[in-house]
């Protein structure tokens, strides 16, 4: 898993910026673009709960808005023993913009698991159906 160390570290650092006063569940994410650059995100909650944006989407949208297209991997970090997989909405966004990339799940204690976007989102809806 050494090839993902930098991505995991970036996600851990981003997690420090989480704005999660309602759930107290702090999440960090980092996505590596094909350019080699890493973009990070944290979850950002709102008193109108439904407006909350997950760490994964913040990271991907930051990268896209900077002009990046094409991604190699995404990491998600939480401080939980059971590693945190992306929510359903984020799985759709990962599929749309990253395709079948490795999804690296990690915690602060050094536990790491590798999933794939396709396994997390079987039979995805995408532009192939439009
Ligand atoms: N959250 C994420 O940022 N990413 C995930 O993969 C799971 C959930 C956030 C949303 C909300 O701020 C908090 O975690 C609890 O759901």
Backbone and ligand atoms as CSV (ligand in chain L), in Angstrom:
chain,resi,resn,atom,element,x,y,z
A,1,UNK,N,N,0.831,-1.216,0.000
A,1,UNK,CA,C,0.000,0.000,0.000
A,1,UNK,C,C,0.860,1.259,0.000
A,2,UNK,N,N,2.179,1.075,-0.021
A,2,UNK,CA,C,3.093,2.219,0.071
A,2,UNK,C,C,2.844,3.284,-0.981
A,3,UNK,N,N,2.354,2.838,-2.162
A,3,UNK,CA,C,2.155,3.825,-3.234
A,3,UNK,C,C,1.051,4.833,-2.901
A,4,UNK,N,N,0.269,4.529,-1.870
A,4,UNK,CA,C,-0.814,5.445,-1.495
A,4,UNK,C,C,-0.499,6.258,-0.241
A,5,UNK,N,N,0.718,6.129,0.281
A,5,UNK,CA,C,1.059,6.815,1.537
A,5,UNK,C,C,0.847,8.326,1.455
A,6,UNK,N,N,1.306,8.923,0.360
A,6,UNK,CA,C,1.203,10.383,0.224
A,6,UNK,C,C,-0.265,10.809,0.146
A,7,UNK,N,N,-1.061,9.972,-0.544
A,7,UNK,CA,C,-2.488,10.296,-0.692
A,7,UNK,C,C,-3.190,10.200,0.664
A,8,UNK,N,N,-2.848,9.169,1.421
A,8,UNK,CA,C,-3.456,8.984,2.742
A,8,UNK,C,C,-3.044,10.126,3.686
A,9,UNK,N,N,-1.781,10.482,3.639
A,9,UNK,CA,C,-1.297,11.578,4.494
A,9,UNK,C,C,-2.027,12.881,4.151
A,10,UNK,N,N,-2.209,13.139,2.867
A,10,UNK,CA,C,-2.915,14.359,2.444
A,10,UNK,C,C,-4.355,14.348,2.956
A,11,UNK,N,N,-4.999,13.181,2.896
A,11,UNK,CA,C,-6.377,13.069,3.380
A,11,UNK,C,C,-6.442,13.271,4.900
A,12,UNK,N,N,-5.454,12.738,5.600
A,12,UNK,CA,C,-5.396,12.933,7.062
A,12,UNK,C,C,-5.272,14.410,7.407
A,13,UNK,N,N,-4.414,15.085,6.681
A,13,UNK,CA,C,-4.213,16.516,6.958
A,13,UNK,C,C,-5.473,17.309,6.635
A,14,UNK,N,N,-6.150,16.962,5.547
A,14,UNK,CA,C,-7.384,17.651,5.166
A,14,UNK,C,C,-8.474,17.441,6.222
A,15,UNK,N,N,-8.468,16.251,6.813
A,15,UNK,CA,C,-9.458,15.940,7.843
A,15,UNK,C,C,-9.398,16.934,9.005
A,16,UNK,N,N,-8.221,17.463,9.253
A,16,UNK,CA,C,-8.068,18.448,10.335
A,16,UNK,C,C,-8.937,19.684,10.097
A,17,UNK,N,N,-9.272,19.924,8.853
A,17,UNK,CA,C,-10.072,21.111,8.512
A,17,UNK,C,C,-11.570,20.829,8.447
A,18,UNK,N,N,-11.954,19.605,8.791
A,18,UNK,CA,C,-13.385,19.248,8.703
A,18,UNK,C,C,-14.232,20.233,9.512
A,19,UNK,N,N,-15.378,20.583,8.937
A,19,UNK,CA,C,-16.353,21.414,9.660
A,19,UNK,C,C,-17.536,20.495,9.943
A,20,UNK,N,N,-17.494,19.864,11.117
A,20,UNK,CA,C,-18.498,18.837,11.437
A,20,UNK,C,C,-19.065,19.032,12.840
A,21,UNK,N,N,-19.615,20.243,13.125
A,21,UNK,CA,C,-20.118,20.504,14.478
A,21,UNK,C,C,-21.392,19.728,14.805
A,22,UNK,N,N,-22.081,19.216,13.795
A,22,UNK,CA,C,-23.367,18.546,14.047
A,22,UNK,C,C,-23.188,17.048,14.249
A,23,UNK,N,N,-22.355,16.423,13.441
A,23,UNK,CA,C,-22.141,14.975,13.585
A,23,UNK,C,C,-20.885,14.670,14.407
A,24,UNK,N,N,-19.978,15.616,14.473
A,24,UNK,CA,C,-18.663,15.388,15.092
A,24,UNK,C,C,-17.932,14.223,14.414
A,25,UNK,N,N,-18.282,13.929,13.180
A,25,UNK,CA,C,-17.671,12.845,12.400
A,25,UNK,C,C,-16.817,13.511,11.335
A,26,UNK,N,N,-15.510,13.468,11.572
A,26,UNK,CA,C,-14.594,14.236,10.727
A,26,UNK,C,C,-13.994,13.332,9.647
A,27,UNK,N,N,-14.073,13.793,8.410
A,27,UNK,CA,C,-13.623,12.996,7.265
A,27,UNK,C,C,-12.642,13.814,6.421
A,28,UNK,N,N,-11.594,13.148,5.967
A,28,UNK,CA,C,-10.667,13.767,5.022
A,28,UNK,C,C,-10.593,12.924,3.773
A,29,UNK,N,N,-10.401,13.556,2.648
A,29,UNK,CA,C,-10.262,12.827,1.382
A,29,UNK,C,C,-9.162,13.464,0.558
A,30,UNK,N,N,-8.575,12.656,-0.313
A,30,UNK,CA,C,-7.577,13.187,-1.245
A,30,UNK,C,C,-7.670,12.397,-2.534
A,31,UNK,N,N,-7.624,13.106,-3.639
A,31,UNK,CA,C,-7.702,12.474,-4.955
A,31,UNK,C,C,-6.432,12.815,-5.732
A,32,UNK,N,N,-5.859,11.792,-6.388
A,32,UNK,CA,C,-4.655,12.047,-7.198
A,32,UNK,C,C,-5.038,12.121,-8.664
A,33,UNK,N,N,-4.734,13.262,-9.258
A,33,UNK,CA,C,-5.033,13.472,-10.677
A,33,UNK,C,C,-3.952,12.830,-11.530
A,34,UNK,N,N,-4.289,12.587,-12.792
A,34,UNK,CA,C,-3.304,12.013,-13.712
A,34,UNK,C,C,-2.112,12.944,-13.902
A,35,UNK,N,N,-2.303,14.221,-13.620
A,35,UNK,CA,C,-1.192,15.186,-13.678
A,35,UNK,C,C,-0.172,14.918,-12.586
A,36,UNK,N,N,-0.566,14.107,-11.592
A,36,UNK,CA,C,0.309,13.841,-10.449
A,36,UNK,C,C,-0.046,14.683,-9.238
A,37,UNK,N,N,-0.825,15.724,-9.453
A,37,UNK,CA,C,-1.189,16.596,-8.324
A,37,UNK,C,C,-2.249,15.933,-7.446
A,38,UNK,N,N,-2.178,16.245,-6.166
A,38,UNK,CA,C,-3.148,15.736,-5.191
A,38,UNK,C,C,-4.041,16.884,-4.744
A,39,UNK,N,N,-5.346,16.613,-4.710
A,39,UNK,CA,C,-6.330,17.604,-4.248
A,39,UNK,C,C,-7.051,17.023,-3.038
A,40,UNK,N,N,-7.264,17.854,-2.038
A,40,UNK,CA,C,-7.831,17.360,-0.788
A,40,UNK,C,C,-9.209,17.957,-0.520
A,41,UNK,N,N,-9.937,17.310,0.364
A,41,UNK,CA,C,-11.228,17.821,0.800
A,41,UNK,C,C,-11.546,17.321,2.199
A,42,UNK,N,N,-12.440,18.029,2.866
A,42,UNK,CA,C,-12.946,17.592,4.174
A,42,UNK,C,C,-14.458,17.742,4.132
A,43,UNK,N,N,-15.150,17.099,5.064
A,43,UNK,CA,C,-16.599,17.295,5.080
A,43,UNK,C,C,-16.938,18.671,5.650
A,44,UNK,N,N,-17.953,19.267,5.060
A,44,UNK,CA,C,-18.379,20.610,5.446
A,44,UNK,C,C,-19.874,20.565,5.698
A,45,UNK,N,N,-20.232,20.655,6.973
A,45,UNK,CA,C,-21.646,20.529,7.362
A,45,UNK,C,C,-22.317,21.900,7.415
A,46,UNK,N,N,-23.659,21.842,7.543
A,46,UNK,CA,C,-24.459,23.066,7.580
A,46,UNK,C,C,-25.604,22.861,8.559
A,47,UNK,N,N,-26.044,23.925,9.198
A,47,UNK,CA,C,-27.174,23.844,10.125
A,47,UNK,C,C,-28.417,23.320,9.403
A,48,UNK,N,N,-28.512,23.573,8.109
A,48,UNK,CA,C,-29.515,22.924,7.270
A,48,UNK,C,C,-28.837,21.644,6.765
A,49,UNK,N,N,-29.021,20.566,7.521
A,49,UNK,CA,C,-28.157,19.384,7.402
A,49,UNK,C,C,-27.959,18.875,5.977
A,50,UNK,N,N,-29.039,18.947,5.203
A,50,UNK,CA,C,-28.991,18.372,3.856
A,50,UNK,C,C,-27.999,19.075,2.934
A,51,UNK,N,N,-27.533,20.232,3.334
A,51,UNK,CA,C,-26.575,20.962,2.497
A,51,UNK,C,C,-25.146,20.509,2.730
A,52,UNK,N,N,-24.979,19.610,3.678
A,52,UNK,CA,C,-23.638,19.087,3.969
A,52,UNK,C,C,-22.997,18.517,2.715
A,53,UNK,N,N,-21.704,18.771,2.565
A,53,UNK,CA,C,-20.964,18.167,1.454
A,53,UNK,C,C,-19.866,17.266,2.009
A,54,UNK,N,N,-19.803,16.064,1.501
A,54,UNK,CA,C,-18.809,15.083,1.963
A,54,UNK,C,C,-17.404,15.450,1.491
A,55,UNK,N,N,-16.433,14.923,2.217
A,55,UNK,CA,C,-15.028,15.181,1.922
A,55,UNK,C,C,-14.650,14.760,0.498
A,56,UNK,N,N,-15.175,13.629,0.054
A,56,UNK,CA,C,-14.812,13.114,-1.273
A,56,UNK,C,C,-15.248,14.074,-2.373
A,57,UNK,N,N,-16.482,14.569,-2.243
A,57,UNK,CA,C,-16.968,15.473,-3.287
A,57,UNK,C,C,-16.230,16.803,-3.259
A,58,UNK,N,N,-15.903,17.275,-2.064
A,58,UNK,CA,C,-15.127,18.524,-1.988
A,58,UNK,C,C,-13.799,18.342,-2.720
A,59,UNK,N,N,-13.126,17.229,-2.479
A,59,UNK,CA,C,-11.816,16.995,-3.111
A,59,UNK,C,C,-11.948,16.924,-4.634
A,60,UNK,N,N,-12.922,16.155,-5.110
A,60,UNK,CA,C,-13.081,15.980,-6.564
A,60,UNK,C,C,-13.488,17.296,-7.222
A,61,UNK,N,N,-14.398,18.030,-6.586
A,61,UNK,CA,C,-14.858,19.287,-7.191
A,61,UNK,C,C,-13.746,20.337,-7.187
A,62,UNK,N,N,-12.933,20.335,-6.141
A,62,UNK,CA,C,-11.786,21.256,-6.137
A,62,UNK,C,C,-10.866,20.953,-7.318
A,63,UNK,N,N,-10.584,19.682,-7.529
A,63,UNK,CA,C,-9.687,19.294,-8.622
A,63,UNK,C,C,-10.295,19.684,-9.969
A,64,UNK,N,N,-11.571,19.383,-10.150
A,64,UNK,CA,C,-12.236,19.698,-11.423
A,64,UNK,C,C,-12.233,21.196,-11.680
A,65,UNK,N,N,-12.486,21.953,-10.630
A,65,UNK,CA,C,-12.576,23.408,-10.808
A,65,UNK,C,C,-11.212,24.032,-11.079
A,66,UNK,N,N,-10.157,23.277,-10.787
A,66,UNK,CA,C,-8.802,23.739,-11.119
A,66,UNK,C,C,-8.375,23.263,-12.500
A,67,UNK,N,N,-9.295,22.585,-13.192
A,67,UNK,CA,C,-9.010,22.184,-14.570
A,67,UNK,C,C,-8.554,20.751,-14.743
A,68,UNK,N,N,-8.473,20.005,-13.652
A,68,UNK,CA,C,-8.026,18.610,-13.761
A,68,UNK,C,C,-9.103,17.751,-14.420
A,69,UNK,N,N,-8.662,16.788,-15.208
A,69,UNK,CA,C,-9.551,15.760,-15.769
A,69,UNK,C,C,-8.758,14.459,-15.765
A,70,UNK,N,N,-9.364,13.410,-15.253
A,70,UNK,CA,C,-8.683,12.127,-15.193
A,70,UNK,C,C,-8.006,11.953,-13.852
A,71,UNK,N,N,-8.377,10.862,-13.159
A,71,UNK,CA,C,-7.870,10.639,-11.804
A,71,UNK,C,C,-7.412,9.195,-11.648
A,72,UNK,N,N,-6.489,9.003,-10.712
A,72,UNK,CA,C,-5.864,7.687,-10.536
A,72,UNK,C,C,-6.315,6.958,-9.283
A,73,UNK,N,N,-6.639,7.685,-8.237
A,73,UNK,CA,C,-7.016,7.047,-6.964
A,73,UNK,C,C,-7.600,8.097,-6.037
A,74,UNK,N,N,-8.404,7.614,-5.075
A,74,UNK,CA,C,-8.944,8.519,-4.054
A,74,UNK,C,C,-8.811,7.835,-2.698
A,75,UNK,N,N,-8.462,8.614,-1.686
A,75,UNK,CA,C,-8.332,8.084,-0.324
A,75,UNK,C,C,-9.327,8.780,0.595
A,76,UNK,N,N,-9.840,8.021,1.566
A,76,UNK,CA,C,-10.787,8.544,2.557
A,76,UNK,C,C,-10.271,8.168,3.936
A,77,UNK,N,N,-10.173,9.146,4.831
A,77,UNK,CA,C,-9.637,8.894,6.173
A,77,UNK,C,C,-10.623,9.361,7.243
A,78,UNK,N,N,-10.860,8.465,8.211
A,78,UNK,CA,C,-11.653,8.825,9.397
A,78,UNK,C,C,-10.944,8.262,10.629
A,79,UNK,N,N,-11.420,8.683,11.801
A,79,UNK,CA,C,-10.855,8.194,13.063
A,79,UNK,C,C,-11.783,7.121,13.634
A,80,UNK,N,N,-11.943,6.028,12.896
A,80,UNK,CA,C,-12.848,4.955,13.301
A,80,UNK,C,C,-12.144,3.616,13.098
A,81,UNK,N,N,-12.500,2.629,13.913
A,81,UNK,CA,C,-11.900,1.304,13.722
A,81,UNK,C,C,-12.425,0.654,12.449
A,82,UNK,N,N,-13.744,0.764,12.244
A,82,UNK,CA,C,-14.323,0.278,10.981
A,82,UNK,C,C,-14.108,1.366,9.940
A,83,UNK,N,N,-13.373,1.054,8.894
A,83,UNK,CA,C,-13.037,2.070,7.889
A,83,UNK,C,C,-14.301,2.578,7.203
A,84,UNK,N,N,-14.250,3.850,6.773
A,84,UNK,CA,C,-15.439,4.522,6.242
A,84,UNK,C,C,-15.453,4.490,4.718
A,85,UNK,N,N,-16.424,3.806,4.123
A,85,UNK,CA,C,-16.545,3.838,2.658
A,85,UNK,C,C,-17.353,5.068,2.230
A,86,UNK,N,N,-17.162,5.532,1.013
A,86,UNK,CA,C,-17.923,6.694,0.535
A,86,UNK,C,C,-19.428,6.418,0.539
A,87,UNK,N,N,-20.218,7.465,0.782
A,87,UNK,CA,C,-21.684,7.340,0.745
A,87,UNK,C,C,-22.128,7.112,-0.706
A,88,UNK,N,N,-23.391,6.814,-0.875
A,88,UNK,CA,C,-23.914,6.519,-2.216
A,88,UNK,C,C,-23.733,7.677,-3.197
A,89,UNK,N,N,-24.009,8.890,-2.727
A,89,UNK,CA,C,-23.865,10.053,-3.621
A,89,UNK,C,C,-22.421,10.193,-4.082
A,90,UNK,N,N,-21.502,10.018,-3.166
A,90,UNK,CA,C,-20.076,10.148,-3.524
A,90,UNK,C,C,-19.631,9.019,-4.443
A,91,UNK,N,N,-20.186,7.835,-4.271
A,91,UNK,CA,C,-19.830,6.732,-5.186
A,91,UNK,C,C,-20.202,7.102,-6.623
A,92,UNK,N,N,-21.353,7.736,-6.785
A,92,UNK,CA,C,-21.787,8.152,-8.118
A,92,UNK,C,C,-20.836,9.199,-8.688
A,93,UNK,N,N,-20.421,10.137,-7.846
A,93,UNK,CA,C,-19.504,11.191,-8.305
A,93,UNK,C,C,-18.137,10.600,-8.638
A,94,UNK,N,N,-17.657,9.680,-7.803
A,94,UNK,CA,C,-16.370,9.023,-8.084
A,94,UNK,C,C,-16.451,8.314,-9.428
A,95,UNK,N,N,-17.527,7.586,-9.661
A,95,UNK,CA,C,-17.675,6.855,-10.923
A,95,UNK,C,C,-17.693,7.808,-12.114
A,96,UNK,N,N,-18.445,8.896,-11.982
A,96,UNK,CA,C,-18.587,9.871,-13.082
A,96,UNK,C,C,-17.238,10.469,-13.490
A,97,UNK,N,N,-16.445,10.851,-12.504
A,97,UNK,CA,C,-15.234,11.622,-12.815
A,97,UNK,C,C,-13.938,10.818,-12.729
A,98,UNK,N,N,-13.968,9.722,-11.986
A,98,UNK,CA,C,-12.725,8.953,-11.790
A,98,UNK,C,C,-12.786,7.582,-12.449
A,99,UNK,N,N,-13.989,7.081,-12.713
A,99,UNK,CA,C,-14.113,5.725,-13.245
A,99,UNK,C,C,-13.723,4.700,-12.198
A,100,UNK,N,N,-13.243,3.570,-12.693
A,100,UNK,CA,C,-12.972,2.455,-11.770
A,100,UNK,C,C,-11.586,2.582,-11.128
A,101,UNK,N,N,-11.455,3.564,-10.267
A,101,UNK,CA,C,-10.164,3.804,-9.595
A,101,UNK,C,C,-10.098,3.047,-8.275
A,102,UNK,N,N,-8.890,2.833,-7.755
A,102,UNK,CA,C,-8.783,2.327,-6.382
A,102,UNK,C,C,-9.336,3.357,-5.400
A,103,UNK,N,N,-10.128,2.869,-4.452
A,103,UNK,CA,C,-10.649,3.714,-3.369
A,103,UNK,C,C,-9.965,3.228,-2.091
A,104,UNK,N,N,-9.091,4.041,-1.545
A,104,UNK,CA,C,-8.269,3.654,-0.402
A,104,UNK,C,C,-8.927,4.147,0.871
A,105,UNK,N,N,-9.247,3.215,1.755
A,105,UNK,CA,C,-9.890,3.563,3.024
A,105,UNK,C,C,-8.846,3.428,4.121
A,106,UNK,N,N,-8.751,4.427,4.990
A,106,UNK,CA,C,-7.732,4.385,6.042
A,106,UNK,C,C,-8.244,5.056,7.298
A,107,UNK,N,N,-7.611,4.698,8.419
A,107,UNK,CA,C,-7.923,5.402,9.664
A,107,UNK,C,C,-6.646,5.984,10.262
A,108,UNK,N,N,-6.780,6.599,11.409
A,108,UNK,CA,C,-5.628,7.294,12.004
A,108,UNK,C,C,-4.649,6.332,12.651
A,109,UNK,N,N,-5.082,5.081,12.831
A,109,UNK,CA,C,-4.197,4.094,13.472
A,109,UNK,C,C,-3.345,3.338,12.457
A,110,UNK,N,N,-3.496,3.662,11.179
A,110,UNK,CA,C,-2.668,3.010,10.166
A,110,UNK,C,C,-3.327,1.834,9.489
A,111,UNK,N,N,-4.604,1.588,9.792
A,111,UNK,CA,C,-5.329,0.523,9.079
A,111,UNK,C,C,-5.688,1.028,7.674
A,112,UNK,N,N,-5.431,0.205,6.673
A,112,UNK,CA,C,-5.684,0.609,5.278
A,112,UNK,C,C,-6.326,-0.545,4.516
A,113,UNK,N,N,-7.352,-0.243,3.729
A,113,UNK,CA,C,-7.943,-1.235,2.832
A,113,UNK,C,C,-8.106,-0.614,1.454
A,114,UNK,N,N,-7.969,-1.459,0.434
A,114,UNK,CA,C,-8.149,-0.982,-0.942
A,114,UNK,C,C,-9.427,-1.587,-1.506
A,115,UNK,N,N,-10.305,-0.724,-1.976
A,115,UNK,CA,C,-11.530,-1.146,-2.658
A,115,UNK,C,C,-11.433,-0.676,-4.109
A,116,UNK,N,N,-12.433,-1.037,-4.915
A,116,UNK,CA,C,-12.472,-0.455,-6.258
A,116,UNK,C,C,-13.817,0.246,-6.420
A,117,UNK,N,N,-13.802,1.313,-7.223
A,117,UNK,CA,C,-15.028,2.082,-7.428
A,117,UNK,C,C,-16.124,1.200,-8.022
A,118,UNK,N,N,-15.754,0.292,-8.919
A,118,UNK,CA,C,-16.754,-0.573,-9.563
A,118,UNK,C,C,-17.393,-1.527,-8.556
A,119,UNK,N,N,-16.599,-1.992,-7.611
A,119,UNK,CA,C,-17.156,-2.896,-6.613
A,119,UNK,C,C,-18.088,-2.137,-5.659
A,120,UNK,N,N,-17.731,-0.889,-5.379
A,120,UNK,CA,C,-18.566,-0.088,-4.479
A,120,UNK,C,C,-19.861,0.363,-5.143
A,121,UNK,N,N,-19.854,0.444,-6.475
A,121,UNK,CA,C,-21.059,0.912,-7.190
A,121,UNK,C,C,-21.361,-0.036,-8.345
A,122,UNK,N,N,-21.959,-1.196,-8.032
A,122,UNK,CA,C,-22.270,-2.154,-9.098
A,122,UNK,C,C,-23.359,-1.615,-10.039
A,123,UNK,N,N,-23.252,-1.980,-11.292
A,123,UNK,CA,C,-24.226,-1.562,-12.313
A,123,UNK,C,C,-24.516,-0.056,-12.244
A,124,UNK,N,N,-23.501,0.749,-12.418
A,124,UNK,CA,C,-23.677,2.196,-12.263
A,124,UNK,C,C,-24.452,2.808,-13.413
A,125,UNK,N,N,-25.167,3.863,-13.117
A,125,UNK,CA,C,-25.776,4.686,-14.161
A,125,UNK,C,C,-24.749,5.730,-14.578
A,126,UNK,N,N,-24.547,5.859,-15.887
A,126,UNK,CA,C,-23.639,6.906,-16.374
A,126,UNK,C,C,-24.008,7.292,-17.791
A,127,UNK,N,N,-23.163,8.075,-18.436
A,127,UNK,CA,C,-23.501,8.645,-19.735
A,127,UNK,C,C,-23.701,7.582,-20.807
A,128,UNK,N,N,-23.228,6.374,-20.569
A,128,UNK,CA,C,-23.425,5.294,-21.549
A,128,UNK,C,C,-24.905,5.006,-21.765
A,129,UNK,N,N,-25.752,5.409,-20.807
A,129,UNK,CA,C,-27.199,5.135,-20.913
A,129,UNK,C,C,-27.976,6.300,-21.498
A,130,UNK,N,N,-27.300,7.417,-21.757
A,130,UNK,CA,C,-28.025,8.606,-22.217
A,130,UNK,C,C,-28.153,8.631,-23.737
L,1,LIG,N1,N,-19.190,11.958,5.300
L,1,LIG,C1,C,-18.149,12.175,4.435
L,1,LIG,O1,O,-17.622,13.299,4.357
L,1,LIG,N2,N,-17.713,11.157,3.670
L,1,LIG,C2,C,-18.131,9.866,3.802
L,1,LIG,O2,O,-17.614,8.998,3.113
L,1,LIG,C3,C,-19.200,9.534,4.752
L,1,LIG,C4,C,-19.882,10.692,5.373
L,1,LIG,C5,C,-19.602,13.045,6.203
L,1,LIG,C6,C,-20.900,13.684,5.922
L,1,LIG,C7,C,-21.258,14.228,7.292
L,1,LIG,O3,O,-20.601,15.465,7.479
L,1,LIG,C8,C,-20.654,13.234,8.260
L,1,LIG,O4,O,-19.688,12.514,7.517
L,1,LIG,C9,C,-21.640,12.268,8.867
L,1,LIG,O5,O,-22.431,11.681,7.897
